[in-house]
Amino acid sequence: MKHSTCCLLLIGLLCTSCATLQVREIKNLEKVAFDPLMLKPSSEMNELRIDIIRQTEEKNVNDSVKKNEEVSYHPLGFDLGNGLFYDLNENLCLRIDDLLNFSSDKNFELQKINNPRKNKGVTGYLFYKDTLKISNSPERKARYRYHREAGADSIAYFYKNRMNYAIVETDSTLTYSGKRRTWDVIHRLDNQHFYLNKRRYKEEYILTGNELNLEDDYIISLSDDHLTIRVFLDRRRKDFLLYTIEQSKDKLFIYDKEYYGWKIERAENELSLYGGKVLYSKYVLKP
């Protein structure tokens, strides 16, 4: 594991409040089966994610003070099925585009509302003609974030005239690179076994039946009846349960052993994120 792990769900929100979910609501949930797990190399570059596990690393503020900072998202990773995405910086998230059932490769307009009760803290995302623009207020003009150019087997992402990175796909590899340097390469052994070469070791990603092993750090398992997903910290003697994920037709619960966690309510073109009874944020896809 590269970073010190902050195994907290939605770490930014937990700074202000960590809510206990309604246990009765979970116990009485009319569960709906999840799709099978998958292991598919993929990319997510818009950072439209809901964190389940967000890595942190310790930084020096001065000689006597240190602080933990979130590790940035990596655009490259794996789609695991059911909206789950695990990036190469070991962040486990839910993809907003999957949850709202839209393609981030096609034109879309989305709003994230961070204070829905007062309709404040609105961030707008507009992806049009391979260009992403973001606005931090409905009254302000959206700012250019990037544009992309597609080749035969690659997609390059630019900020104005400068290439930020490119993603190149072949039958056996998915490569993340700059203009002159290759940074990361996912290698395919078969459709259920991939690896990433590091300087001193190899990180492996393996799907076996209803279980995913991610770098020998995390295990994600799907129950035989497909009604429950569990996320474990991989330990030599006994795996440690971090989170349980369950869903109904319109709700998704993610919680730990003490029922601390979050509820996501799904409606047409809309997601609402709750901690306990408190509505923390919403995502609204514009028609």
C-alpha positions as CSV (number, residue, x, y, z in Angstrom):
1,M,0.0,0.0,0.0
2,K,1.6,3.3,-1.1
3,H,-0.2,5.7,1.2
4,S,-1.5,5.8,4.8
5,T,-5.1,4.8,4.4
6,C,-8.0,6.9,5.6
7,C,-10.6,4.2,5.6
8,L,-13.4,6.7,6.1
9,L,-16.4,7.1,3.9
10,L,-16.6,10.5,2.2
11,I,-13.8,11.9,4.2
12,G,-14.7,15.5,3.4
13,L,-18.1,15.2,5.0
14,L,-16.9,13.3,8.0
15,C,-14.9,16.3,9.0
16,T,-18.1,18.0,9.9
17,S,-20.4,15.2,10.9
18,C,-20.4,11.4,11.0
19,A,-23.9,10.1,11.0
20,T,-25.4,6.9,12.2
21,L,-27.8,5.5,9.7
22,Q,-31.4,4.4,10.5
23,V,-30.7,0.8,11.5
24,R,-34.4,-0.1,11.1
25,E,-34.4,1.2,7.6
26,I,-31.5,-1.0,6.7
27,K,-33.0,-4.1,8.4
28,N,-36.3,-3.6,6.6
29,L,-34.7,-2.8,3.2
30,E,-36.4,-4.6,0.3
31,K,-33.1,-5.7,-1.2
32,V,-32.4,-5.8,-4.9
33,A,-29.6,-8.0,-6.3
34,F,-26.4,-6.4,-7.6
35,D,-24.9,-7.2,-10.9
36,P,-21.9,-9.5,-11.0
37,L,-18.5,-8.0,-10.1
38,M,-16.2,-7.2,-13.0
39,L,-12.6,-6.2,-13.5
40,K,-12.3,-3.8,-16.4
41,P,-9.5,-1.3,-17.0
42,S,-11.1,2.1,-17.4
43,S,-10.7,5.8,-16.8
44,E,-12.6,8.5,-15.0
45,M,-11.1,12.0,-15.6
46,N,-13.9,14.4,-14.5
47,E,-13.5,13.5,-10.7
48,L,-17.3,13.0,-10.4
49,R,-17.0,10.4,-7.6
50,I,-18.4,9.5,-4.2
51,D,-15.5,8.3,-2.0
52,I,-15.8,5.0,-0.1
53,I,-12.0,4.7,0.6
54,R,-9.9,7.8,0.1
55,Q,-6.2,7.6,0.6
56,T,-4.3,10.2,2.6
57,E,-0.6,11.0,3.1
58,E,1.2,12.9,5.7
59,K,2.7,16.3,4.7
60,N,5.0,18.6,6.7
61,V,3.6,22.1,7.3
62,N,6.7,23.2,9.2
63,D,9.4,21.6,11.4
64,S,6.9,20.7,14.1
65,V,3.6,20.4,12.4
66,K,2.3,17.8,10.1
67,K,-1.1,17.3,8.5
68,N,-2.8,14.6,6.4
69,E,-3.8,15.5,2.9
70,E,-6.0,13.6,0.5
71,V,-4.2,11.7,-2.2
72,S,-5.4,13.0,-5.6
73,Y,-7.6,10.9,-7.8
74,H,-5.9,9.0,-10.6
75,P,-7.7,9.0,-13.9
76,L,-6.8,5.4,-14.6
77,G,-8.2,2.4,-12.8
78,F,-10.7,-0.4,-12.9
79,D,-14.5,-0.5,-13.2
80,L,-15.6,-3.2,-10.7
81,G,-19.3,-3.3,-11.5
82,N,-22.3,-1.6,-9.8
83,G,-20.8,1.8,-10.2
84,L,-17.6,1.0,-8.2
85,F,-14.3,2.3,-9.5
86,Y,-10.8,1.6,-8.0
87,D,-8.1,4.0,-9.3
88,L,-4.4,3.4,-9.4
89,N,-3.9,5.6,-6.3
90,E,-5.9,3.1,-4.3
91,N,-9.0,5.2,-4.0
92,L,-12.3,3.3,-4.1
93,C,-15.3,5.3,-5.2
94,L,-18.7,5.2,-6.8
95,R,-19.0,6.8,-10.2
96,I,-21.6,9.4,-10.6
97,D,-22.0,8.7,-14.3
98,D,-22.7,5.1,-13.6
99,L,-25.2,5.8,-10.8
100,L,-27.1,8.3,-13.0
101,N,-26.7,6.1,-16.1
102,F,-25.1,8.6,-18.5
103,S,-22.0,8.4,-20.5
104,S,-19.2,10.8,-19.6
105,D,-17.9,10.4,-23.2
106,K,-21.0,12.2,-24.6
107,N,-22.3,15.7,-24.0
108,F,-23.8,16.2,-20.5
109,E,-24.7,18.9,-18.0
110,L,-24.6,18.2,-14.3
111,Q,-25.0,20.1,-11.1
112,K,-23.6,19.2,-7.7
113,I,-25.3,21.0,-4.9
114,N,-23.3,20.9,-1.7
115,N,-25.9,22.6,0.5
116,P,-29.3,21.4,-0.8
117,R,-31.3,22.7,2.1
118,K,-30.3,26.3,1.2
119,N,-29.6,25.6,-2.5
120,K,-26.1,26.9,-2.1
121,G,-22.7,25.6,-3.0
122,V,-23.7,24.8,-6.6
123,T,-21.0,23.5,-9.0
124,G,-21.9,23.0,-12.6
125,Y,-20.3,20.6,-15.0
126,L,-20.8,21.1,-18.8
127,F,-19.2,18.6,-21.2
128,Y,-19.8,19.6,-24.8
129,K,-17.9,18.8,-28.0
130,D,-15.1,17.1,-26.1
131,T,-14.6,20.1,-23.8
132,L,-15.3,20.2,-20.0
133,K,-16.2,23.5,-18.3
134,I,-16.9,24.0,-14.6
135,S,-18.7,26.8,-12.8
136,N,-18.7,27.4,-9.1
137,S,-21.9,29.5,-9.1
138,P,-25.0,29.6,-11.4
139,E,-24.4,33.3,-11.9
140,R,-20.8,32.9,-13.0
141,K,-19.5,31.9,-16.4
142,A,-18.3,28.4,-16.6
143,R,-14.5,28.1,-16.8
144,Y,-12.6,25.9,-19.2
145,R,-11.0,22.8,-17.6
146,Y,-9.8,20.7,-20.5
147,H,-10.5,19.5,-24.0
148,R,-9.6,16.1,-25.5
149,E,-8.6,14.8,-28.9
150,A,-9.1,11.2,-29.9
151,G,-6.8,9.1,-32.0
152,A,-7.1,5.6,-33.4
153,D,-6.2,3.9,-30.1
154,S,-5.7,6.9,-27.7
155,I,-7.3,9.9,-26.1
156,A,-5.2,12.9,-25.2
157,Y,-6.3,15.5,-22.7
158,F,-5.2,19.1,-23.1
159,Y,-5.2,22.4,-21.1
160,K,-5.2,24.9,-23.9
161,N,-2.1,24.0,-26.0
162,R,-0.4,21.8,-23.4
163,M,-1.1,18.1,-23.2
164,N,-1.8,17.0,-19.7
165,Y,-1.8,13.3,-20.4
166,A,-2.9,10.6,-22.8
167,I,-4.5,7.2,-22.4
168,V,-3.5,4.6,-24.9
169,E,-5.3,1.2,-25.2
170,T,-4.1,-2.0,-26.9
171,D,-5.3,-5.5,-26.6
172,S,-3.0,-6.2,-23.7
173,T,-2.3,-2.8,-22.1
174,L,-3.8,0.5,-20.9
175,T,-1.2,3.2,-20.7
176,Y,-1.2,6.5,-18.9
177,S,1.5,8.8,-20.2
178,G,2.7,12.4,-20.7
179,K,4.2,13.9,-23.8
180,R,7.6,12.3,-23.3
181,R,7.2,9.8,-20.5
182,T,5.1,6.8,-19.6
183,W,3.8,6.9,-16.0
184,D,1.6,3.8,-15.5
185,V,0.8,0.8,-17.6
186,I,-1.9,-1.8,-16.8
187,H,-1.0,-5.2,-18.2
188,R,-3.6,-7.8,-19.0
189,L,-2.8,-11.5,-18.4
190,D,-6.4,-12.5,-19.1
191,N,-9.8,-10.9,-18.6
192,Q,-9.7,-11.6,-14.8
193,H,-6.1,-10.9,-14.0
194,F,-4.2,-7.7,-14.5
195,Y,-1.0,-6.2,-13.1
196,L,0.9,-3.0,-12.7
197,N,4.7,-2.9,-12.6
198,K,6.3,-0.8,-9.9
199,R,10.0,-0.2,-9.3
200,R,10.4,-3.0,-6.7
201,Y,7.2,-5.0,-6.9
202,K,4.2,-5.9,-9.0
203,E,0.6,-4.9,-8.0
204,E,-2.0,-7.5,-9.1
205,Y,-5.7,-7.2,-9.6
206,I,-7.6,-10.5,-9.7
207,L,-11.2,-11.5,-10.1
208,T,-12.1,-15.0,-8.9
209,G,-15.7,-15.9,-8.9
210,N,-17.5,-13.4,-6.7
211,E,-14.4,-12.0,-5.2
212,L,-11.9,-9.2,-6.2
213,N,-8.4,-9.0,-4.8
214,L,-7.0,-5.5,-5.3
215,E,-3.2,-5.3,-4.8
216,D,-3.4,-7.6,-1.7
217,D,-4.7,-4.5,0.1
218,Y,-8.5,-4.8,-0.3
219,I,-10.9,-7.6,-1.0
220,I,-14.4,-6.9,-2.4
221,S,-16.8,-9.8,-2.3
222,L,-20.4,-10.3,-3.6
223,S,-22.6,-12.7,-1.6
224,D,-23.9,-15.8,-3.4
225,D,-27.4,-14.3,-3.6
226,H,-25.9,-11.1,-5.0
227,L,-27.7,-9.0,-2.3
228,T,-24.7,-7.8,-0.4
229,I,-21.3,-6.4,-1.3
230,R,-18.6,-6.3,1.4
231,V,-15.3,-4.4,1.4
232,F,-12.5,-5.9,3.4
233,L,-9.0,-4.8,4.4
234,D,-6.8,-7.7,3.3
235,R,-4.9,-9.1,6.3
236,R,-2.7,-12.2,6.6
237,R,-4.5,-13.8,9.4
238,K,-8.1,-12.5,9.1
239,D,-9.6,-10.0,6.7
240,F,-11.1,-6.9,8.4
241,L,-14.6,-5.8,7.3
242,L,-14.6,-2.1,6.4
243,Y,-18.0,-1.6,4.7
244,T,-21.2,-3.3,3.7
245,I,-23.1,-2.2,0.7
246,E,-26.8,-3.0,0.1
247,Q,-29.5,-1.6,-2.2
248,S,-33.2,-1.4,-2.9
249,K,-34.8,-0.2,-6.1
250,D,-34.2,3.5,-5.2
251,K,-31.7,3.5,-2.3
252,L,-28.1,2.5,-1.7
253,F,-26.6,2.1,1.8
254,I,-22.9,2.0,2.6
255,Y,-22.1,1.4,6.3
256,D,-19.6,0.0,8.7
257,K,-20.1,-2.4,11.7
258,E,-21.5,0.4,13.8
259,Y,-23.9,1.5,11.1
260,Y,-22.0,4.7,10.5
261,G,-22.1,5.6,6.8
262,W,-24.3,7.1,4.1
263,K,-27.5,6.6,2.2
264,I,-27.9,7.5,-1.5
265,E,-31.4,8.0,-2.8
266,R,-31.8,7.6,-6.5
267,A,-34.5,9.2,-8.6
268,E,-34.7,10.0,-12.3
269,N,-31.7,12.1,-13.2
270,E,-31.0,12.8,-9.5
271,L,-28.9,11.5,-6.6
272,S,-29.3,12.6,-2.9
273,L,-26.7,11.9,-0.3
274,Y,-27.7,11.5,3.3
275,G,-25.9,11.1,6.6
276,G,-28.5,9.9,9.0
277,K,-31.5,12.1,8.3
278,V,-29.4,15.0,7.1
279,L,-29.3,15.8,3.3
280,Y,-25.6,16.7,2.5
281,S,-25.5,16.9,-1.2
282,K,-27.3,16.3,-4.5
283,Y,-26.3,15.6,-8.0
284,V,-28.8,16.6,-10.7
285,L,-28.4,15.6,-14.4
286,K,-29.9,18.1,-16.7
287,P,-32.1,16.7,-19.5
